[in-house]
Amino acid sequence: MAFGKNTRMDSRRSSSSSSYCSLVTIVVFVALCLVGVWMMTSSAVVPVRNVEMSPSDTNTEVKQQVNESGQFEDGSGDVNGGAATYEPEKDANPTQDGPFSEEKGVQNQDENFGQQKGEIKNDPEDTLKSEVENKNEGNTDAGEVGNEGQLIDREKESEEKPEEKKKPESEEEGKESEDKLDSQEKKVSESEEEGKEFDDNKKSDSEEKESEDEKKPDSEDDKKADTEDEKKTESEDEKKTESEDENKPDSEENPSEKGEAVKEQDQIEEVTQNQEAEAEKNSGEGNTELTKGEGQKEVFPDAGQSEILNETNTQNGAFSTQATESKNEKEIQEARKSKNEQASFGYSWKLCNVTAGPDYIPCLDNEEAIRKLRSTKHYEHRERHCPAEGPTCLVHLPEGYKRSISWPDSRNKIWYHNVPHTKLAVVKGHQNWVKVTGEYLTFPGGGTQFKHGALHYIDFIQETFPDIAWGKRSRVVLDVGCGVASFGGFLFDRDVITMSFAPKDEHEAQVQFALERGIPAISAVMGTTRLPFPGQVFDVVHCARCRVPWHIEGGKLLLELNRVLRPGGYFLWSATPVYQKLPEDVEIWKAMTALTKSMCWERVALKRDSVNQVGIAIYKKPSSNQCYERRSENDPSVCPATDDSNAAWNIPLQTCMHRVPESAGQRGSQWPELWPQRLKKTPYWLNDSQVGVYGKPAPEDFMSDYEHWKHVVSKSYLNGMGIDWSTVRNVMDMRAVYGGFAAALRDMNVWVMNVVSIDAPDTLPIIYERGLFGIYHDWCESFSTYPRTYDLLHADHLFSKLKKRCKLTAVMAEADRILRPYGKLIVRDKVDTINEIESMARSLHWEIRLTYSKEQEGLLCVQKTLWRPEEVETSPASSTLA
């Protein structure tokens, strides 16, 4: 280093006269003026950056990044690469379209930025310096600038030793040169702010450096020594090097420009560091695009660059963030989407304008139809009165609604806000029906007849009459006037399923409580029409103080129970007439005794529970017609042979009894197999002469259906649909056929409401024979349940059949009504129907979980969300009587 220094000092002392410096200064001044005027007037110049870049800034970055990268690659500096690359050029006057050419667009802006960092800074003074260099003897040819290491060594040498630069021999000439250059430098800075274009002029810079080297001829050994020392300094203390660079002018600057260069360096240092940090961050997102060309390698910043890439503290100031702008735009788009998306799918949804609000059941809350009733003596106002067309509005959500509690915890407590009714807690709280406990409604498991818990009551019945055999002989139970259905809820512990029902009456939301708890129930009443069940299907019928006047009008209501009770089945009656001696109770008891005797029911047990202080009477329906034939009076009468006991849809009640099937091939002539064998056993009355639903002989059809659904459930529904079955409790098969889907779920902790459409083959008796239960229904009408009561709806080729009779929009609105938020709908149907259902689901803002199609058959799984439309119907929901 010392030898190289003395050599330069000697060369400067032997420099030519001051006239030579004056000539250079004048030429520089004229050239800069011309270039400045050309750049300010040129229409091709557009701003690239709003930050001034001094020669010292760029040269500092070049030296640091090139040395630290450890390699030179054939390509322009790539910001995302984490380190810029340097490329020597052979063309003395390269031609470029500029940083914003029509074809390159924004990409060229990034490339230009990479050039600013990875290449020597382009300066208007380069043009003049090139001319001066062309006049000097011994200049290196521009096309031979290939030794990048020497070029960088000279830059560093000139920066680290600015005090050794040649000084003007005359103070006046030096001052004049300083003033002129200062003036020109300010002009150049202004032109940069207005839109300075950084062209690729590496050659000019190379010539400039070599021109100055002519004035200060150093030996190659000196330069190499200087370079080695400088590299050692950088590797030992990178931060110190960068700090020193701020106070060092480039070799092309006059010493008098040192102050201004330092100021400019201070102005852009923070911006440069921020851009370097952002480039470092971006490098991980697109590292496949870091470098291009032969031998391309990913160039990542090493530890030496950590200071450059550190981000300084910043403030938003008057500028909003991209996150805020994006969030605001998303909210605007979502609001617009909620109004326009429905139209894009061809559907428009509104909230129902009804008095019932979140508890709306269209066929039970038809106020106009109820007002037109001539009488309510037989509870006609609690029966179904459906609109002529199914509503297409959506039901409100209760305020504060939460996802339902999972079973079995739900049996004991539910969220208060999901069913925000407290009347029963006030009226029936002392009987342990329901209580309000903080944010929950709790259910101690009691009832009017079993204050000390349903399980004790269930076991009391078993002890009273062991032949009841819960979970073996007795599998399917009908609970009349169920209240909150605690009886059915705890019968699950005895492997018994219970169809509970009660009217939508002054016992506020009792059925809704049951369903929210995860217990099967429907809203129905024993009024003027038959219950929606086949004849002779229930193993047991239960009434615990159910408030039904069985004995009046010739026992019409009790005769309806006789219709649905299986021959040999049991009727459990626990009411005050059984164990109290009040005059009214005594009178009812006598009437019931006479009626049951005339119906040939045998009283097999009568006992009082010492714990609950209630009594129970157990009756058995006959298994043959012998008793009917021996009666002295035909009262009640036997129904005509033409009267079908299975006919149940809107059929008026009659005061007659259906004969008991006695032929071996008739359904009802035998008791089903014990549970659980009955689930898999082909019903005994199915024979090969009968054609099944799918075209095969009935027994084979039955078994094929069972095997099919076992395969589908185990291979697809349980594992391939992404359904969390721990959140599924209440399930509905909207088109059940043989009940194979429900049978396949037998080991799951769920219950399935099997629905057989009124226009489908009547296979519901087969479902009951298997130890399952279900109901008849017309899907062009609303179902007799409260809103938000099912976790999963399953529809196998249902919608394509309904399209022939009713509007699918009404059916989907009904599905939305009875499905809980976060509940699933699985549809298997024709592809065109699947597409239609999917479009409606999207318009309802449901989540599309799965779609699949093959050979014109499709599968769709969607999930309901909490979304509700904001617009409400202008007029009340349709109430025209069907």
Summary of the structure (lengths in Angstrom):
residues: 882
radius of gyration: 45.8
end to end distance: 106.5
largest distance: 151.1
contacts: 2821
relative contact order: 0.08
helix: 44%
strand: 13%
